[in-house]
Amino acid sequence: MGVRRLSNRLRVARAERQLSQEQLAARAGVTRQTISSIETGQYCPSALLAFQLAETLDKRVDELFFLEGDRQ
């Protein structure tokens, strides 16, 4: 089976709303480092956090997060 990973468009969505990582973090109740780690793919958010981020950015979860890689 191929390797799949969760990718995201968080940085783009954040930029569209003209929010800094720190501002988004404060609104979502996490640290700036958490936002940075999600944006760089070093951290996979919980479902709850993914929904909180989507709600904060006025997006659907599937607009922010998606699977990449081979599907076998």
N, C-alpha and C positions, 0 to 999 in steps of 0.2 A: 504494500500500500504506500502511496506517495505521501510525502510530508506536506501537511497543510498548516498554515498559521493564520492567526487573526491579524489583519492589517486595518488601517484606519485612515480617515480623512479629517481627523480632529484638528490638525494645524490649519487646514484650509477653512474649515467651518469656523474656527476661532477667529481667524483673520477677517472673514466676512462680517463677523459681528464686532470687529475692532476691539477684541479683548486680549489682554496679555495673559500669559500662562498664570500669573498670580491672580488676576481678576477672575478667570474661569475657575481656578482652584477654590477661591473663597466662595464663589457661588455654588459650587458642587460639594463643598465641605471636605476637601482634601488638600494636600500640600502642592505647592508649585512643582516639587520634584516628582510627584505622582503624575501630574499632567505631562511633564517632560518625558518621563519614562514610557507613558502610553504612546505619546507622539512618535517616539523613536523605536517603538516596538519592543522595548526591554521589559515591559510589564503588560500583562493581559488583565483588563479590568473585570471585576465581577459583573454579573448581569445587572445587579442593582446600580452599580456605578455607571455602567454603560447607559442605562435608562435615565439616570440623573443628568449625565452629560448631554444626552440627546434632548431632554426637556429644556435644559438650560440654554442650549444653542438653537432651540426651536427646529429640531430635525428629528427624523425617525431614526431609530437605532441602526437600521440597515443602510441609512445614508451615511452614517459615521463609521460603521464597522462592517468588514466583509472578510471572507475566507480567500486566501491565496494559496496556490500550489496545485500539485497534481491531484486529480480526483480519480482514483482507480478502484 
